[in-house]
Amino acid sequence: MNNIAKIGVSTGSVALFLDFIPAQYAIYPAGLIILCVVLSAAIEPPLPASRWTGLYQIMTALAGNVGWATNHIRPVADTKPPPDAPT
C-alpha cells in the first residue's frame, strides 16, 4: 500500500470515528491525538527489545505517523569493534 493510500485511510478513519462522537465530547479524542503527535515528536524511539516498544507503536499509530512521518524503532547498536581496529 503506498503512502497516499495510507494517509487517506488513516485520515478518513479518524474523521469517521469523530463523527460517531457527540460534538461536546469530540475535544477529548482530538486532544489525545494531538498529545500523541507531540509525544511521538519529543520521545526518541526505544530499542526493539525494550518493553516500551509496543506502547510506542500504539502511540505513533494514534498520532497518525505513516509513510515518511513514521518514527522507526532504533536498531540495536553493534558493540563489536571492527575487525581491523586495534585492541
C-alpha positions as CSV (number, residue, x, y, z in Angstrom):
1,M,0.0,0.0,0.0
2,N,1.5,3.3,-1.0
3,N,1.8,6.3,1.3
4,I,-1.0,8.3,-0.3
5,A,-3.4,5.4,0.3
6,K,-2.2,5.0,3.9
7,I,-2.7,8.7,4.6
8,G,-6.2,8.6,3.0
9,V,-7.2,5.6,5.1
10,S,-5.9,7.0,8.4
11,T,-7.4,10.5,8.0
12,G,-10.7,9.1,6.7
13,S,-10.9,6.7,9.6
14,V,-10.2,9.5,12.1
15,A,-12.9,11.7,10.6
16,L,-15.4,8.8,10.6
17,F,-14.5,8.0,14.2
18,L,-15.0,11.6,15.3
19,D,-18.4,11.6,13.5
20,F,-19.7,9.0,15.9
21,I,-18.8,11.0,19.0
22,P,-21.2,13.7,20.1
23,A,-19.9,17.2,19.4
24,Q,-19.5,18.2,23.1
25,Y,-17.1,15.2,23.6
26,A,-15.1,15.4,20.4
27,I,-12.4,17.5,22.0
28,Y,-11.2,14.5,24.1
29,P,-10.2,12.1,21.3
30,A,-8.8,15.1,19.3
31,G,-6.7,16.1,22.3
32,L,-5.5,12.5,22.7
33,I,-4.4,12.5,19.0
34,I,-2.6,15.9,19.4
35,L,-0.9,14.6,22.6
36,C,0.3,11.5,20.8
37,V,1.7,13.6,17.9
38,V,3.6,15.9,20.3
39,L,4.9,12.9,22.4
40,S,6.0,11.0,19.3
41,A,8.0,14.0,18.1
42,A,9.6,14.6,21.5
43,I,10.3,11.0,22.6
44,E,13.2,9.1,21.0
45,P,12.1,5.6,19.6
46,P,13.0,2.8,22.0
47,L,15.2,-0.2,21.2
48,P,13.4,-3.2,19.6
49,A,13.9,-5.4,22.6
50,S,12.5,-2.7,25.0
51,R,9.3,-3.3,26.9
52,W,8.2,0.2,25.7
53,T,8.2,-0.7,22.0
54,G,4.6,-1.8,21.9
55,L,3.3,1.2,23.7
56,Y,5.4,3.5,21.5
57,Q,4.0,1.8,18.4
58,I,0.4,2.3,19.7
59,M,1.2,6.0,20.4
60,T,2.6,6.6,16.9
61,A,-0.4,4.8,15.4
62,L,-2.8,7.1,17.3
63,A,-0.6,10.0,16.1
64,G,-1.2,9.0,12.5
65,N,2.5,8.6,11.7
66,V,2.5,6.9,8.4
67,G,4.9,6.9,5.5
68,W,7.8,9.4,5.9
69,A,6.4,10.6,9.2
70,T,6.9,7.1,10.8
71,N,9.3,7.1,13.7
72,H,11.3,3.9,13.3
73,I,12.3,1.7,16.2
74,R,16.1,2.1,16.7
75,P,18.2,-0.8,15.7
76,V,20.4,-2.4,18.3
77,A,23.9,-0.9,18.1
78,D,26.6,-3.4,17.2
79,T,29.1,-3.3,20.1
80,K,31.8,-5.4,18.5
81,P,34.8,-3.4,17.3
82,P,35.6,-3.6,13.6
83,P,37.9,-6.4,12.6
84,D,40.8,-4.1,11.7
85,A,40.6,-2.0,14.8
86,P,43.5,-2.1,17.3
87,T,42.7,-3.8,20.6
